[in-house]
Amino acid sequence: MPVRTFTAAAALAVAVSVSAAVAVLMHRRCRRLERAATAQRLMAGREVHDNAALYALVLECQGRLEREMARQAAAPASIADHPPDEEVLAHSTRIDPTTEGGLR
């Protein structure tokens, strides 16, 4: 009879040990999942914040661009706005492109 009691006590001790180990592993896994979920929520919040800031910058840039285009449209055309004639460009260069290491 004492052998059966000892065997039963040993089996109970092993069961308690395994149960405790499983409980510790499950607790660690749950904490890891909770940390991952928290990090994901924080990243999502930062993404919303960053997108709102980027949208504000885009709107600001768009407004500046529209103001600059309106200013240029209202300004009188000057000689510098017109491209130079092809004849002037042909005579103004002194570099021979065939000697400057270009395409051969």
C-alpha positions in Angstrom: 0.0 0.0 0.0 2.8 2.5 0.7 4.2 2.1 -2.8 0.9 3.0 -4.3 0.6 6.0 -2.1 4.1 7.1 -3.0 3.4 6.6 -6.7 0.1 8.5 -6.5 1.9 11.3 -4.7 4.7 11.4 -7.3 2.1 11.5 -10.1 0.2 14.3 -8.4 3.5 16.2 -7.9 4.4 15.8 -11.6 0.9 16.9 -12.6 1.1 20.0 -10.4 4.6 20.8 -11.8 3.4 20.4 -15.4 0.3 22.5 -14.7 2.4 25.2 -13.1 4.8 25.2 -16.1 1.9 25.4 -18.5 0.4 28.3 -16.5 3.6 30.2 -16.5 4.1 29.7 -20.3 0.5 30.8 -20.9 0.9 33.8 -18.7 4.0 34.8 -20.6 2.4 34.3 -24.0 -0.6 36.4 -22.9 1.6 39.2 -21.7 3.6 39.0 -25.0 0.3 39.2 -27.0 -0.9 42.1 -24.9 2.4 44.0 -25.5 2.1 43.4 -29.2 -1.5 44.6 -29.2 -0.5 47.7 -27.3 2.4 48.4 -29.7 0.1 48.0 -32.6 -2.4 50.5 -31.2 0.3 53.0 -30.5 1.7 52.6 -34.1 -1.8 53.1 -35.5 -2.3 56.2 -33.4 1.1 57.6 -34.6 0.1 56.7 -38.2 -3.1 58.7 -37.9 -1.2 61.6 -36.3 1.6 61.6 -38.9 -0.9 61.4 -41.8 -2.8 64.4 -40.4 0.4 66.3 -40.2 1.5 65.3 -43.7 -1.9 66.3 -45.1 -1.6 69.8 -43.4 1.8 70.2 -45.0 0.5 69.2 -48.4 -2.4 71.7 -48.1 0.1 74.4 -47.1 2.4 73.6 -50.0 -0.5 73.5 -52.4 -1.6 77.0 -51.2 1.9 78.4 -51.7 2.1 76.9 -55.1 -1.3 78.4 -56.1 -0.3 81.8 -54.8 3.0 81.6 -56.7 1.3 80.6 -59.9 -1.3 83.4 -59.6 1.6 85.9 -59.0 3.4 84.7 -62.1 0.3 84.8 -64.2 -0.3 88.4 -63.1 3.3 89.5 -63.8 4.0 90.9 -67.2 6.0 88.7 -69.6 9.7 89.7 -69.9 12.4 88.8 -72.4 13.9 86.4 -69.9 10.8 84.3 -70.0 11.1 83.5 -73.7 13.5 80.8 -74.8 16.5 81.9 -76.9 16.5 81.3 -80.7 18.1 78.2 -82.1 20.4 80.3 -84.2 21.8 82.2 -81.2 22.3 78.9 -79.4 24.2 77.4 -82.3 26.7 80.3 -82.5 27.1 80.8 -78.7 28.9 77.5 -77.9 32.6 77.1 -78.3 32.8 73.5 -77.1 33.1 70.8 -79.8 31.0 67.9 -78.4 33.0 65.3 -80.4 36.2 66.2 -78.5 34.8 66.3 -75.0 34.4 62.6 -74.3 30.7 62.4 -75.1 29.1 59.5 -77.0 31.4 57.9 -79.6 
